[in-house]
């Protein structure tokens, strides 16, 4: 066999992925990530990093919006000039603008955080949501029984999987931006873990995910397609309750302020790439980076979203294994929106966990282990690759894994010739 043939064979079977190699890679990335965070803290000046940006960058808009909520003027968080003025008042006149791009629900959380000094609030936000994220993964892996001799919960006790969860490159990106990816991952992961046994709780968790509405397009679809009416009703009731409580707390005008802020988010942040095209990891941004018009970008994104919806409806109505359904929903939810950034890749963690657990239980099909490794590593290079090549690496990486999931489901259902399980759990 030629050297190229050997490499391709190793990639196909995933034999290059051993426990020792995985441990070394994860430790190296974790050490580098901690060093990067340490550098930011050591070179900071007060509340700002060495580049003059607030520590935790995007968390600054959450904190600033919370101060408006405490002042009794929450609607001002949705006014870009006034939001920027409050950020400058807190972090200094050279502070870049970080816009409030969330529904009013999140003002409750931001107001609580704004009661604390900024460094304390940032540490509390990231620390608490990180623990929630790890707890979600532990619950997810603990619900899986890979081998009869192991019993349920064996995966959750594997220290290597905890290391992979903490050392994920997406974790470092999320922490560096002070973002909410841990919360997003926790809500969707726990909702899916609870869906069959505790559908009402799952619905509540899905409803709480409405603080990131761009990721909720596919969830109602799969709940309807799979006739999970208790979860669907619970999710709808949760969103309605959030609307009512928010209106009572902040007044009906808060919704007009939210609606008025949406054109700015759509036109400046999304359509004009104000955040930076290299951070946006979507088909929409891919078209725009390559010079396509806004209309073309929406058309292509829309066509792919409709295709994803059809694939999910088929998958969730089928008898395919639940981990395949859960992982497909998570990946498709991120791919379906034109507005998804690299720090949102933390939400892929439960998808990777579902697929890894399923592979350990039933064996991996060709290319699956390599594709999962790529998906885990991808956030490490996604921004750099997009800057250098104008290709948002997250899109092909997610599409590859989703394609393999659908292929595996079709094979399991007898719609395709069943492939042999070529890669067993690494020893």
MARMIKE-185308 format. One record per residue (C-alpha): residue number from 1; residue in three letters; x, y, z. Coordinates in Angstrom, 2 decimals. Layout:
atom num NUM residu ALA px X py Y pz Z $
...
% end
This chain:
atom num 1 residu UNK px 0.00 py 0.00 pz 0.00 $
atom num 2 residu UNK px 1.31 py 3.47 pz -0.87 $
atom num 3 residu UNK px 1.84 py 6.15 pz 1.75 $
atom num 4 residu UNK px -1.18 py 8.06 pz 0.45 $
atom num 5 residu UNK px -3.26 py 4.90 pz 0.51 $
atom num 6 residu UNK px -2.22 py 4.22 pz 4.10 $
atom num 7 residu UNK px -3.18 py 7.76 pz 5.14 $
atom num 8 residu UNK px -6.57 py 7.46 pz 3.45 $
atom num 9 residu UNK px -7.17 py 4.08 pz 5.06 $
atom num 10 residu UNK px -6.33 py 5.46 pz 8.50 $
atom num 11 residu UNK px -8.66 py 8.41 pz 7.97 $
atom num 12 residu UNK px -11.43 py 6.11 pz 6.75 $
atom num 13 residu UNK px -11.21 py 3.74 pz 9.69 $
atom num 14 residu UNK px -10.25 py 6.32 pz 12.28 $
atom num 15 residu UNK px -7.42 py 4.07 pz 13.44 $
atom num 16 residu UNK px -5.20 py 7.13 pz 13.87 $
atom num 17 residu UNK px -7.40 py 8.23 pz 16.78 $
atom num 18 residu UNK px -6.05 py 6.47 pz 19.89 $
atom num 19 residu UNK px -6.67 py 7.32 pz 23.53 $
atom num 20 residu UNK px -3.07 py 8.37 pz 24.03 $
atom num 21 residu UNK px -3.06 py 10.60 pz 20.97 $
atom num 22 residu UNK px -6.41 py 12.15 pz 21.94 $
atom num 23 residu UNK px -5.15 py 12.79 pz 25.48 $
atom num 24 residu UNK px -1.99 py 14.50 pz 24.23 $
atom num 25 residu UNK px -3.88 py 16.72 pz 21.77 $
atom num 26 residu UNK px -6.47 py 17.68 pz 24.37 $
atom num 27 residu UNK px -3.84 py 18.50 pz 26.99 $
atom num 28 residu UNK px -1.83 py 20.56 pz 24.51 $
atom num 29 residu UNK px -4.89 py 22.59 pz 23.49 $
atom num 30 residu UNK px -5.96 py 23.02 pz 27.12 $
atom num 31 residu UNK px -2.53 py 24.28 pz 28.16 $
atom num 32 residu UNK px -2.40 py 26.66 pz 25.19 $
atom num 33 residu UNK px -5.90 py 27.92 pz 25.95 $
atom num 34 residu UNK px -5.12 py 28.53 pz 29.61 $
atom num 35 residu UNK px -1.92 py 30.30 pz 28.59 $
atom num 36 residu UNK px -3.91 py 32.51 pz 26.24 $
atom num 37 residu UNK px -6.39 py 33.43 pz 28.96 $
atom num 38 residu UNK px -3.51 py 34.07 pz 31.36 $
atom num 39 residu UNK px -1.86 py 36.36 pz 28.80 $
atom num 40 residu UNK px -5.08 py 38.37 pz 28.40 $
atom num 41 residu UNK px -5.37 py 38.81 pz 32.15 $
atom num 42 residu UNK px -1.68 py 39.59 pz 32.69 $
atom num 43 residu UNK px -1.61 py 42.24 pz 29.96 $
atom num 44 residu UNK px -4.95 py 43.82 pz 30.85 $
atom num 45 residu UNK px -5.32 py 47.38 pz 32.06 $
atom num 46 residu UNK px -8.20 py 47.59 pz 34.47 $
atom num 47 residu UNK px -11.30 py 46.27 pz 32.74 $
atom num 48 residu UNK px -9.72 py 46.24 pz 29.26 $
atom num 49 residu UNK px -7.32 py 43.90 pz 27.47 $
atom num 50 residu UNK px -4.10 py 44.94 pz 25.77 $
atom num 51 residu UNK px -6.04 py 45.98 pz 22.63 $
atom num 52 residu UNK px -8.33 py 48.27 pz 24.58 $
atom num 53 residu UNK px -11.32 py 45.93 pz 24.39 $
atom num 54 residu UNK px -13.31 py 44.98 pz 27.49 $
atom num 55 residu UNK px -12.20 py 41.67 pz 28.96 $
atom num 56 residu UNK px -14.73 py 39.14 pz 27.77 $
atom num 57 residu UNK px -15.50 py 41.48 pz 24.83 $
atom num 58 residu UNK px -19.11 py 40.52 pz 24.02 $
atom num 59 residu UNK px -20.04 py 40.14 pz 27.68 $
atom num 60 residu UNK px -19.69 py 43.91 pz 27.94 $
atom num 61 residu UNK px -23.00 py 44.40 pz 26.09 $
atom num 62 residu UNK px -24.77 py 42.03 pz 28.49 $
atom num 63 residu UNK px -23.38 py 43.94 pz 31.45 $
atom num 64 residu UNK px -24.14 py 47.37 pz 29.98 $
atom num 65 residu UNK px -27.69 py 46.32 pz 29.15 $
atom num 66 residu UNK px -28.09 py 45.08 pz 32.70 $
atom num 67 residu UNK px -27.16 py 48.50 pz 34.07 $
atom num 68 residu UNK px -29.97 py 50.04 pz 32.03 $
atom num 69 residu UNK px -32.38 py 47.46 pz 33.44 $
atom num 70 residu UNK px -31.26 py 48.39 pz 36.97 $
atom num 71 residu UNK px -31.73 py 52.08 pz 36.15 $
atom num 72 residu UNK px -35.33 py 51.42 pz 35.18 $
atom num 73 residu UNK px -34.66 py 52.19 pz 31.48 $
atom num 74 residu UNK px -34.19 py 48.73 pz 29.93 $
atom num 75 residu UNK px -35.38 py 49.83 pz 26.48 $
atom num 76 residu UNK px -32.22 py 51.93 pz 26.09 $
atom num 77 residu UNK px -30.14 py 48.75 pz 25.73 $
atom num 78 residu UNK px -31.78 py 48.29 pz 22.32 $
atom num 79 residu UNK px -30.69 py 51.74 pz 21.11 $
atom num 80 residu UNK px -27.23 py 51.29 pz 19.52 $
atom num 81 residu UNK px -25.88 py 54.83 pz 20.19 $
atom num 82 residu UNK px -27.06 py 54.80 pz 23.80 $
atom num 83 residu UNK px -25.83 py 51.25 pz 24.38 $
atom num 84 residu UNK px -22.42 py 52.27 pz 23.02 $
atom num 85 residu UNK px -22.41 py 55.36 pz 25.23 $
atom num 86 residu UNK px -23.05 py 53.21 pz 28.33 $
atom num 87 residu UNK px -20.25 py 50.83 pz 27.31 $
atom num 88 residu UNK px -17.89 py 53.77 pz 26.89 $
atom num 89 residu UNK px -18.92 py 55.11 pz 30.29 $
atom num 90 residu UNK px -18.02 py 51.78 pz 31.89 $
atom num 91 residu UNK px -14.92 py 50.77 pz 29.92 $
atom num 92 residu UNK px -13.55 py 54.03 pz 28.54 $
atom num 93 residu UNK px -14.11 py 56.32 pz 25.53 $
atom num 94 residu UNK px -12.12 py 54.12 pz 23.12 $
atom num 95 residu UNK px -14.34 py 51.09 pz 23.72 $
atom num 96 residu UNK px -15.61 py 49.43 pz 20.50 $
atom num 97 residu UNK px -19.36 py 48.99 pz 20.11 $
atom num 98 residu UNK px -20.91 py 45.71 pz 21.23 $
atom num 99 residu UNK px -24.60 py 45.65 pz 20.40 $
atom num 100 residu UNK px -27.45 py 44.10 pz 22.35 $
atom num 101 residu UNK px -28.83 py 41.47 pz 19.94 $
atom num 102 residu UNK px -31.08 py 39.45 pz 22.27 $
atom num 103 residu UNK px -34.79 py 39.34 pz 23.05 $
atom num 104 residu UNK px -35.80 py 41.17 pz 26.26 $
atom num 105 residu UNK px -35.88 py 37.86 pz 28.18 $
atom num 106 residu UNK px -32.16 py 38.07 pz 28.83 $
atom num 107 residu UNK px -32.49 py 41.39 pz 30.67 $
atom num 108 residu UNK px -33.38 py 39.44 pz 33.84 $
atom num 109 residu UNK px -30.02 py 37.68 pz 33.77 $
atom num 110 residu UNK px -28.07 py 40.77 pz 32.74 $
atom num 111 residu UNK px -29.64 py 42.83 pz 35.54 $
atom num 112 residu UNK px -28.52 py 40.29 pz 38.15 $
atom num 113 residu UNK px -25.01 py 40.26 pz 36.70 $
atom num 114 residu UNK px -24.88 py 44.06 pz 36.65 $
atom num 115 residu UNK px -25.33 py 44.08 pz 40.44 $
atom num 116 residu UNK px -21.74 py 42.81 pz 40.68 $
atom num 117 residu UNK px -18.46 py 44.48 pz 39.76 $
atom num 118 residu UNK px -17.65 py 43.70 pz 36.13 $
atom num 119 residu UNK px -14.77 py 41.22 pz 36.75 $
atom num 120 residu UNK px -16.88 py 39.34 pz 39.30 $
atom num 121 residu UNK px -19.87 py 39.27 pz 36.96 $
atom num 122 residu UNK px -17.76 py 37.96 pz 34.06 $
atom num 123 residu UNK px -16.20 py 35.24 pz 36.22 $
atom num 124 residu UNK px -19.59 py 34.28 pz 37.68 $
atom num 125 residu UNK px -21.22 py 34.13 pz 34.25 $
atom num 126 residu UNK px -18.54 py 31.99 pz 32.64 $
atom num 127 residu UNK px -17.97 py 29.84 pz 35.74 $
atom num 128 residu UNK px -21.64 py 29.08 pz 36.36 $
atom num 129 residu UNK px -22.48 py 28.33 pz 32.74 $
atom num 130 residu UNK px -19.32 py 26.22 pz 32.32 $
atom num 131 residu UNK px -20.40 py 24.07 pz 35.26 $
atom num 132 residu UNK px -23.86 py 23.76 pz 33.70 $
atom num 133 residu UNK px -22.27 py 22.71 pz 30.41 $
atom num 134 residu UNK px -20.16 py 20.03 pz 32.11 $
atom num 135 residu UNK px -23.17 py 18.83 pz 34.09 $
atom num 136 residu UNK px -25.17 py 18.54 pz 30.87 $
atom num 137 residu UNK px -22.48 py 16.42 pz 29.21 $
atom num 138 residu UNK px -22.21 py 14.24 pz 32.30 $
atom num 139 residu UNK px -26.00 py 13.69 pz 32.27 $
atom num 140 residu UNK px -25.96 py 12.98 pz 28.54 $
atom num 141 residu UNK px -23.13 py 10.46 pz 28.72 $
atom num 142 residu UNK px -24.56 py 9.00 pz 31.92 $
atom num 143 residu UNK px -27.77 py 8.16 pz 30.12 $
atom num 144 residu UNK px -25.96 py 5.99 pz 27.57 $
atom num 145 residu UNK px -25.18 py 2.30 pz 28.03 $
atom num 146 residu UNK px -22.39 py 1.44 pz 25.61 $
atom num 147 residu UNK px -21.69 py -2.18 pz 26.55 $
atom num 148 residu UNK px -23.60 py -4.62 pz 28.79 $
atom num 149 residu UNK px -20.56 py -5.16 pz 31.00 $
atom num 150 residu UNK px -20.09 py -1.42 pz 31.57 $
atom num 151 residu UNK px -23.57 py -0.48 pz 32.72 $
atom num 152 residu UNK px -25.15 py 2.93 pz 32.43 $
atom num 153 residu UNK px -22.95 py 5.88 pz 33.33 $
atom num 154 residu UNK px -19.62 py 4.33 pz 32.35 $
atom num 155 residu UNK px -18.91 py 7.04 pz 29.81 $
atom num 156 residu UNK px -19.67 py 9.81 pz 32.29 $
atom num 157 residu UNK px -16.94 py 8.42 pz 34.57 $
atom num 158 residu UNK px -14.29 py 8.38 pz 31.85 $
atom num 159 residu UNK px -11.79 py 11.17 pz 32.67 $
atom num 160 residu UNK px -10.72 py 11.44 pz 29.04 $
atom num 161 residu UNK px -14.20 py 12.58 pz 28.03 $
atom num 162 residu UNK px -14.18 py 15.25 pz 30.74 $
atom num 163 residu UNK px -10.82 py 16.42 pz 29.42 $
atom num 164 residu UNK px -12.21 py 16.60 pz 25.89 $
atom num 165 residu UNK px -15.18 py 18.62 pz 27.12 $
atom num 166 residu UNK px -12.99 py 21.18 pz 28.90 $
atom num 167 residu UNK px -10.22 py 21.32 pz 26.30 $
atom num 168 residu UNK px -12.50 py 21.80 pz 23.31 $
atom num 169 residu UNK px -11.25 py 24.78 pz 21.24 $
atom num 170 residu UNK px -14.80 py 26.11 pz 21.22 $
atom num 171 residu UNK px -14.62 py 26.44 pz 25.01 $
atom num 172 residu UNK px -11.65 py 28.80 pz 24.80 $
atom num 173 residu UNK px -13.34 py 30.92 pz 22.11 $
atom num 174 residu UNK px -16.48 py 31.16 pz 24.21 $
atom num 175 residu UNK px -14.55 py 32.14 pz 27.36 $
atom num 176 residu UNK px -12.48 py 34.68 pz 25.47 $
atom num 177 residu UNK px -15.63 py 36.39 pz 24.26 $
atom num 178 residu UNK px -17.47 py 36.03 pz 27.56 $
atom num 179 residu UNK px -20.28 py 34.54 pz 25.54 $
atom num 180 residu UNK px -23.32 py 32.38 pz 26.22 $
atom num 181 residu UNK px -22.42 py 29.22 pz 24.31 $
atom num 182 residu UNK px -22.27 py 27.13 pz 27.49 $
atom num 183 residu UNK px -25.86 py 28.08 pz 28.29 $
atom num 184 residu UNK px -27.05 py 27.33 pz 24.75 $
atom num 185 residu UNK px -25.33 py 23.93 pz 24.79 $
atom num 186 residu UNK px -26.76 py 23.12 pz 28.21 $
atom num 187 residu UNK px -30.35 py 23.95 pz 27.29 $
atom num 188 residu UNK px -30.45 py 22.03 pz 24.02 $
atom num 189 residu UNK px -28.41 py 19.11 pz 25.37 $
atom num 190 residu UNK px -30.51 py 18.62 pz 28.51 $
atom num 191 residu UNK px -33.74 py 19.11 pz 26.56 $
atom num 192 residu UNK px -32.81 py 16.26 pz 24.23 $
atom num 193 residu UNK px -31.67 py 14.02 pz 27.09 $
atom num 194 residu UNK px -35.04 py 14.63 pz 28.81 $
atom num 195 residu UNK px -37.25 py 14.50 pz 25.73 $
atom num 196 residu UNK px -38.47 py 10.90 pz 25.91 $
atom num 197 residu UNK px -38.68 py 10.46 pz 29.68 $
atom num 198 residu UNK px -39.61 py 13.99 pz 30.82 $
atom num 199 residu UNK px -41.17 py 15.75 pz 27.83 $
atom num 200 residu UNK px -42.60 py 18.65 pz 29.82 $
atom num 201 residu UNK px -39.17 py 19.49 pz 31.26 $
atom num 202 residu UNK px -37.70 py 19.17 pz 27.78 $
atom num 203 residu UNK px -40.27 py 21.63 pz 26.50 $
atom num 204 residu UNK px -39.40 py 24.12 pz 29.23 $
atom num 205 residu UNK px -35.72 py 23.89 pz 28.31 $
atom num 206 residu UNK px -36.51 py 24.32 pz 24.62 $
atom num 207 residu UNK px -38.63 py 27.33 pz 25.52 $
atom num 208 residu UNK px -35.80 py 28.91 pz 27.50 $
atom num 209 residu UNK px -33.61 py 28.55 pz 24.42 $
atom num 210 residu UNK px -35.74 py 31.29 pz 22.84 $
atom num 211 residu UNK px -33.20 py 33.77 pz 24.20 $
atom num 212 residu UNK px -31.27 py 32.69 pz 21.05 $
atom num 213 residu UNK px -34.22 py 32.56 pz 18.64 $
atom num 214 residu UNK px -32.06 py 31.97 pz 15.55 $
atom num 215 residu UNK px -31.29 py 28.47 pz 16.83 $
atom num 216 residu UNK px -34.92 py 27.54 pz 17.44 $
atom num 217 residu UNK px -36.15 py 27.26 pz 13.86 $
atom num 218 residu UNK px -35.85 py 23.48 pz 13.62 $
atom num 219 residu UNK px -37.02 py 22.55 pz 17.12 $
atom num 220 residu UNK px -40.78 py 23.09 pz 16.63 $
atom num 221 residu UNK px -40.50 py 21.23 pz 13.32 $
atom num 222 residu UNK px -39.07 py 18.06 pz 14.84 $
atom num 223 residu UNK px -41.47 py 18.14 pz 17.80 $
atom num 224 residu UNK px -44.41 py 18.33 pz 15.39 $
atom num 225 residu UNK px -42.95 py 15.80 pz 12.95 $
atom num 226 residu UNK px -42.40 py 13.28 pz 15.75 $
atom num 227 residu UNK px -45.78 py 14.11 pz 17.39 $
atom num 228 residu UNK px -44.19 py 15.09 pz 20.69 $
atom num 229 residu UNK px -47.12 py 17.29 pz 21.61 $
atom num 230 residu UNK px -46.44 py 17.50 pz 25.34 $
atom num 231 residu UNK px -42.96 py 18.87 pz 24.74 $
atom num 232 residu UNK px -44.26 py 21.20 pz 22.01 $
atom num 233 residu UNK px -47.02 py 22.56 pz 24.24 $
atom num 234 residu UNK px -44.64 py 22.96 pz 27.16 $
atom num 235 residu UNK px -42.16 py 24.86 pz 24.99 $
atom num 236 residu UNK px -44.86 py 27.18 pz 23.64 $
atom num 237 residu UNK px -46.20 py 27.78 pz 27.16 $
atom num 238 residu UNK px -42.70 py 28.59 pz 28.40 $
atom num 239 residu UNK px -42.16 py 31.19 pz 25.68 $
atom num 240 residu UNK px -45.58 py 32.70 pz 26.41 $
atom num 241 residu UNK px -44.78 py 32.85 pz 30.13 $
atom num 242 residu UNK px -41.46 py 34.56 pz 29.37 $
atom num 243 residu UNK px -43.28 py 37.16 pz 27.24 $
atom num 244 residu UNK px -45.82 py 37.85 pz 29.97 $
atom num 245 residu UNK px -43.26 py 38.10 pz 32.79 $
atom num 246 residu UNK px -40.99 py 40.29 pz 30.68 $
atom num 247 residu UNK px -43.89 py 42.61 pz 29.81 $
atom num 248 residu UNK px -44.93 py 42.89 pz 33.46 $
atom num 249 residu UNK px -41.36 py 43.57 pz 34.56 $
atom num 250 residu UNK px -40.22 py 45.99 pz 31.87 $
atom num 251 residu UNK px -43.41 py 47.29 pz 30.25 $
atom num 252 residu UNK px -44.96 py 46.68 pz 26.85 $
atom num 253 residu UNK px -42.67 py 49.30 pz 25.26 $
atom num 254 residu UNK px -39.73 py 46.93 pz 25.64 $
atom num 255 residu UNK px -41.05 py 44.89 pz 22.71 $
atom num 256 residu UNK px -41.25 py 47.92 pz 20.44 $
atom num 257 residu UNK px -37.65 py 48.74 pz 21.36 $
atom num 258 residu UNK px -36.66 py 45.18 pz 20.50 $
atom num 259 residu UNK px -38.43 py 45.31 pz 17.13 $
atom num 260 residu UNK px -36.90 py 48.70 pz 16.34 $
atom num 261 residu UNK px -33.40 py 47.31 pz 16.99 $
atom num 262 residu UNK px -33.77 py 44.37 pz 14.61 $
atom num 263 residu UNK px -33.03 py 46.27 pz 11.35 $
atom num 264 residu UNK px -29.67 py 47.38 pz 12.77 $
atom num 265 residu UNK px -28.74 py 43.80 pz 13.68 $
atom num 266 residu UNK px -29.89 py 42.49 pz 10.31 $
atom num 267 residu UNK px -28.34 py 45.17 pz 8.11 $
atom num 268 residu UNK px -25.13 py 46.13 pz 9.91 $
atom num 269 residu UNK px -24.14 py 43.01 pz 11.80 $
atom num 270 residu UNK px -25.37 py 40.36 pz 9.36 $
atom num 271 residu UNK px -25.79 py 41.73 pz 5.85 $
atom num 272 residu UNK px -22.79 py 44.10 pz 5.95 $
atom num 273 residu UNK px -20.64 py 41.82 pz 8.08 $
atom num 274 residu UNK px -20.06 py 44.40 pz 10.80 $
atom num 275 residu UNK px -18.98 py 41.70 pz 13.22 $
atom num 276 residu UNK px -16.47 py 40.34 pz 10.70 $
atom num 277 residu UNK px -17.23 py 37.82 pz 7.98 $
atom num 278 residu UNK px -14.51 py 35.51 pz 9.29 $
atom num 279 residu UNK px -16.39 py 35.16 pz 12.59 $
atom num 280 residu UNK px -19.70 py 34.29 pz 10.92 $
atom num 281 residu UNK px -19.65 py 30.58 pz 10.11 $
atom num 282 residu UNK px -22.68 py 30.26 pz 7.85 $
atom num 283 residu UNK px -23.58 py 29.71 pz 4.22 $
atom num 284 residu UNK px -24.86 py 33.28 pz 4.17 $
atom num 285 residu UNK px -21.46 py 34.66 pz 5.14 $
atom num 286 residu UNK px -19.75 py 32.32 pz 2.67 $
atom num 287 residu UNK px -21.76 py 33.77 pz -0.21 $
atom num 288 residu UNK px -21.12 py 37.32 pz 0.98 $
atom num 289 residu UNK px -17.37 py 36.72 pz 1.39 $
atom num 290 residu UNK px -17.24 py 35.49 pz -2.19 $
atom num 291 residu UNK px -18.91 py 38.66 pz -3.45 $
atom num 292 residu UNK px -22.48 py 37.42 pz -3.70 $
atom num 293 residu UNK px -25.34 py 39.84 pz -3.18 $
atom num 294 residu UNK px -27.48 py 39.94 pz -0.06 $
atom num 295 residu UNK px -30.42 py 38.52 pz -2.05 $
atom num 296 residu UNK px -28.33 py 35.63 pz -3.36 $
atom num 297 residu UNK px -27.02 py 34.89 pz 0.13 $
atom num 298 residu UNK px -30.54 py 34.77 pz 1.55 $
atom num 299 residu UNK px -31.73 py 32.60 pz -1.35 $
atom num 300 residu UNK px -28.96 py 30.02 pz -0.89 $
atom num 301 residu UNK px -29.29 py 30.04 pz 2.89 $
atom num 302 residu UNK px -33.05 py 29.65 pz 2.56 $
atom num 303 residu UNK px -32.78 py 26.75 pz 0.14 $
atom num 304 residu UNK px -30.39 py 24.93 pz 2.45 $
atom num 305 residu UNK px -32.63 py 25.61 pz 5.45 $
atom num 306 residu UNK px -35.63 py 24.12 pz 3.65 $
atom num 307 residu UNK px -33.52 py 21.09 pz 2.70 $
atom num 308 residu UNK px -32.39 py 20.66 pz 6.30 $
atom num 309 residu UNK px -36.00 py 20.90 pz 7.47 $
atom num 310 residu UNK px -37.03 py 18.13 pz 5.09 $
atom num 311 residu UNK px -34.15 py 15.91 pz 6.17 $
atom num 312 residu UNK px -34.94 py 16.42 pz 9.86 $
atom num 313 residu UNK px -38.66 py 15.76 pz 9.36 $
atom num 314 residu UNK px -37.83 py 12.46 pz 7.66 $
atom num 315 residu UNK px -35.25 py 11.48 pz 10.27 $
atom num 316 residu UNK px -37.41 py 12.30 pz 13.29 $
atom num 317 residu UNK px -40.41 py 10.45 pz 11.87 $
atom num 318 residu UNK px -38.27 py 7.38 pz 11.26 $
atom num 319 residu UNK px -37.16 py 4.62 pz 13.62 $
atom num 320 residu UNK px -33.53 py 5.75 pz 13.49 $
atom num 321 residu UNK px -31.51 py 5.68 pz 16.72 $
atom num 322 residu UNK px -32.24 py 8.66 pz 18.97 $
atom num 323 residu UNK px -28.60 py 9.83 pz 19.22 $
atom num 324 residu UNK px -28.60 py 10.28 pz 15.44 $
atom num 325 residu UNK px -31.79 py 12.33 pz 15.62 $
atom num 326 residu UNK px -30.50 py 14.46 pz 18.48 $
atom num 327 residu UNK px -27.14 py 15.18 pz 16.86 $
atom num 328 residu UNK px -28.77 py 16.00 pz 13.52 $
atom num 329 residu UNK px -31.14 py 18.47 pz 15.18 $
atom num 330 residu UNK px -28.29 py 20.31 pz 16.91 $
atom num 331 residu UNK px -26.12 py 20.53 pz 13.81 $
atom num 332 residu UNK px -29.00 py 21.50 pz 11.54 $
atom num 333 residu UNK px -30.14 py 24.17 pz 14.00 $
atom num 334 residu UNK px -26.74 py 25.85 pz 13.72 $
atom num 335 residu UNK px -26.52 py 25.43 pz 9.94 $
atom num 336 residu UNK px -30.06 py 26.68 pz 9.31 $
atom num 337 residu UNK px -29.47 py 30.23 pz 10.53 $
atom num 338 residu UNK px -27.54 py 32.90 pz 8.64 $
atom num 339 residu UNK px -26.43 py 34.33 pz 12.00 $
atom num 340 residu UNK px -24.08 py 31.92 pz 13.78 $
atom num 341 residu UNK px -20.57 py 32.78 pz 14.93 $
atom num 342 residu UNK px -17.57 py 30.68 pz 15.86 $
atom num 343 residu UNK px -18.19 py 31.00 pz 19.60 $
atom num 344 residu UNK px -21.59 py 29.34 pz 19.05 $
atom num 345 residu UNK px -19.75 py 26.10 pz 18.21 $
atom num 346 residu UNK px -19.83 py 25.19 pz 21.91 $
atom num 347 residu UNK px -23.39 py 24.09 pz 21.18 $
atom num 348 residu UNK px -21.96 py 21.30 pz 19.01 $
atom num 349 residu UNK px -20.61 py 19.56 pz 22.11 $
atom num 350 residu UNK px -23.79 py 17.59 pz 22.86 $
atom num 351 residu UNK px -24.02 py 16.56 pz 19.19 $
atom num 352 residu UNK px -20.46 py 15.22 pz 19.31 $
atom num 353 residu UNK px -21.23 py 13.47 pz 22.61 $
atom num 354 residu UNK px -24.38 py 11.82 pz 21.22 $
atom num 355 residu UNK px -22.54 py 10.54 pz 18.15 $
atom num 356 residu UNK px -19.47 py 9.40 pz 20.07 $
atom num 357 residu UNK px -21.64 py 7.46 pz 22.51 $
atom num 358 residu UNK px -23.60 py 5.88 pz 19.68 $
atom num 359 residu UNK px -20.38 py 4.93 pz 17.90 $
atom num 360 residu UNK px -18.93 py 3.39 pz 21.03 $
atom num 361 residu UNK px -22.12 py 1.39 pz 21.52 $
atom num 362 residu UNK px -22.61 py 0.16 pz 17.96 $
atom num 363 residu UNK px -19.27 py 0.72 pz 16.24 $
atom num 364 residu UNK px -18.27 py 3.55 pz 13.95 $
atom num 365 residu UNK px -18.95 py 3.50 pz 10.22 $
atom num 366 residu UNK px -16.30 py 4.64 pz 7.72 $
atom num 367 residu UNK px -15.06 py 8.22 pz 8.18 $
atom num 368 residu UNK px -17.21 py 8.85 pz 11.28 $
atom num 369 residu UNK px -14.41 py 9.01 pz 13.84 $
atom num 370 residu UNK px -12.30 py 11.27 pz 11.64 $
atom num 371 residu UNK px -15.28 py 13.54 pz 10.93 $
atom num 372 residu UNK px -16.04 py 13.87 pz 14.66 $
atom num 373 residu UNK px -12.41 py 14.69 pz 15.39 $
atom num 374 residu UNK px -12.53 py 17.37 pz 12.69 $
atom num 375 residu UNK px -15.71 py 18.83 pz 14.16 $
atom num 376 residu UNK px -14.10 py 18.99 pz 17.61 $
atom num 377 residu UNK px -10.90 py 20.60 pz 16.29 $
atom num 378 residu UNK px -12.55 py 22.87 pz 13.73 $
atom num 379 residu UNK px -13.14 py 25.95 pz 15.97 $
atom num 380 residu UNK px -9.38 py 26.10 pz 16.53 $
atom num 381 residu UNK px -8.84 py 27.12 pz 12.90 $
atom num 382 residu UNK px -12.25 py 28.28 pz 11.65 $
atom num 383 residu UNK px -11.60 py 32.01 pz 12.03 $
atom num 384 residu UNK px -8.05 py 31.83 pz 10.62 $
atom num 385 residu UNK px -9.10 py 29.70 pz 7.64 $
atom num 386 residu UNK px -11.98 py 32.07 pz 6.84 $
atom num 387 residu UNK px -9.64 py 35.07 pz 6.90 $
atom num 388 residu UNK px -7.09 py 33.35 pz 4.66 $
atom num 389 residu UNK px -9.33 py 31.49 pz 2.21 $
atom num 390 residu UNK px -12.80 py 33.07 pz 2.55 $
atom num 391 residu UNK px -14.14 py 29.63 pz 3.46 $
atom num 392 residu UNK px -16.03 py 29.35 pz 6.77 $
atom num 393 residu UNK px -14.61 py 25.99 pz 7.82 $
atom num 394 residu UNK px -17.51 py 25.31 pz 10.16 $
atom num 395 residu UNK px -19.96 py 24.91 pz 7.27 $
atom num 396 residu UNK px -18.23 py 22.00 pz 5.45 $
atom num 397 residu UNK px -17.27 py 20.40 pz 8.77 $
atom num 398 residu UNK px -20.88 py 20.40 pz 10.00 $
atom num 399 residu UNK px -22.20 py 19.35 pz 6.59 $
atom num 400 residu UNK px -19.80 py 16.38 pz 6.53 $
atom num 401 residu UNK px -20.90 py 15.12 pz 9.93 $
atom num 402 residu UNK px -24.58 py 15.70 pz 9.21 $
atom num 403 residu UNK px -24.25 py 13.84 pz 5.92 $
atom num 404 residu UNK px -22.65 py 10.88 pz 7.70 $
atom num 405 residu UNK px -25.44 py 10.93 pz 10.31 $
atom num 406 residu UNK px -28.13 py 10.79 pz 7.63 $
atom num 407 residu UNK px -26.22 py 8.06 pz 5.79 $
atom num 408 residu UNK px -25.95 py 6.04 pz 8.99 $
atom num 409 residu UNK px -29.67 py 6.44 pz 9.65 $
atom num 410 residu UNK px -30.56 py 5.40 pz 6.11 $
atom num 411 residu UNK px -28.29 py 2.38 pz 6.44 $
atom num 412 residu UNK px -29.82 py 1.39 pz 9.78 $
atom num 413 residu UNK px -33.29 py 1.65 pz 8.26 $
atom num 414 residu UNK px -32.30 py -0.57 pz 5.35 $
atom num 415 residu UNK px -32.51 py 2.19 pz 2.75 $
atom num 416 residu UNK px -28.82 py 1.84 pz 1.91 $
atom num 417 residu UNK px -26.45 py -1.09 pz 1.85 $
atom num 418 residu UNK px -25.22 py -1.47 pz 5.41 $
atom num 419 residu UNK px -21.56 py -0.56 pz 5.80 $
atom num 420 residu UNK px -19.32 py -2.52 pz 8.12 $
atom num 421 residu UNK px -18.36 py -0.97 pz 11.43 $
atom num 422 residu UNK px -14.71 py -0.37 pz 10.75 $
atom num 423 residu UNK px -13.57 py 1.53 pz 13.81 $
atom num 424 residu UNK px -14.07 py 0.18 pz 17.26 $
atom num 425 residu UNK px -13.56 py 2.09 pz 20.52 $
atom num 426 residu UNK px -9.97 py 3.16 pz 20.96 $
atom num 427 residu UNK px -8.10 py 1.22 pz 23.60 $
% end
